[in-house]
Amino acid sequence: MNLAQSPFGIVPVEVAMDQRLTLQQMRVLVALYTFRNRNTEMAHPTREEIRERTGMALHHRQAALHQ
């Protein structure tokens, strides 16, 4: 796992409480928060970096993003 960014992410409690999110969607969202820049609040990970953080295959990750 490439941890060029922080291996931790501050995730809003609403993410954990939102029952509409599937487990796959939550995994991708939490991974995105680990790439968030503390100063700009922006994240620009590559698909490969997201795959490494989530351990999810491309088709699972794309499905989670489009639901």
C-alpha positions in Angstrom: 0.0 0.0 0.0 1.4 3.4 -1.0 0.8 5.7 1.9 2.2 8.9 0.3 -0.8 10.7 1.9 -1.9 10.1 5.4 -3.1 6.6 6.2 -5.8 8.2 8.3 -8.8 10.1 7.2 -11.2 12.3 9.2 -14.6 11.2 8.1 -17.8 13.0 9.1 -20.0 11.0 11.4 -22.8 11.4 8.9 -21.0 8.9 6.6 -21.2 6.2 9.2 -24.8 7.0 10.1 -26.1 7.2 6.5 -27.9 3.9 6.0 -28.3 4.7 2.2 -24.6 4.0 1.7 -23.6 0.5 0.8 -20.4 -1.0 2.3 -18.6 -0.6 -1.0 -19.6 3.0 -1.3 -18.5 3.7 2.3 -15.1 2.1 1.6 -14.5 4.3 -1.4 -15.6 7.4 0.4 -13.4 6.7 3.4 -10.5 6.0 1.0 -11.1 9.4 -0.6 -11.0 11.1 2.8 -7.5 9.6 3.3 -6.3 11.5 0.3 -7.8 14.8 1.3 -5.4 17.7 1.5 -5.7 19.3 4.9 -5.2 22.8 3.5 -7.3 22.7 0.4 -9.9 20.1 1.4 -9.4 18.5 -2.0 -8.4 15.0 -3.0 -7.1 13.9 -6.4 -6.2 10.2 -6.1 -5.7 8.0 -9.1 -8.0 5.0 -9.7 -5.0 2.8 -8.9 -4.4 4.6 -5.6 -8.1 4.1 -4.7 -7.8 0.4 -5.6 -4.8 0.0 -3.4 -6.6 1.7 -0.4 -9.8 -0.2 -0.8 -8.6 -3.5 -2.1 -11.5 -3.4 -4.5 -11.4 -4.4 -8.1 -12.1 -1.7 -10.7 -15.6 -3.0 -11.5 -16.6 -3.0 -7.9 -15.2 0.5 -7.3 -17.0 1.9 -10.4 -20.3 0.3 -9.3 -19.9 1.9 -5.9 -19.3 5.3 -7.4 -22.2 5.2 -9.8 -24.9 3.9 -7.4 
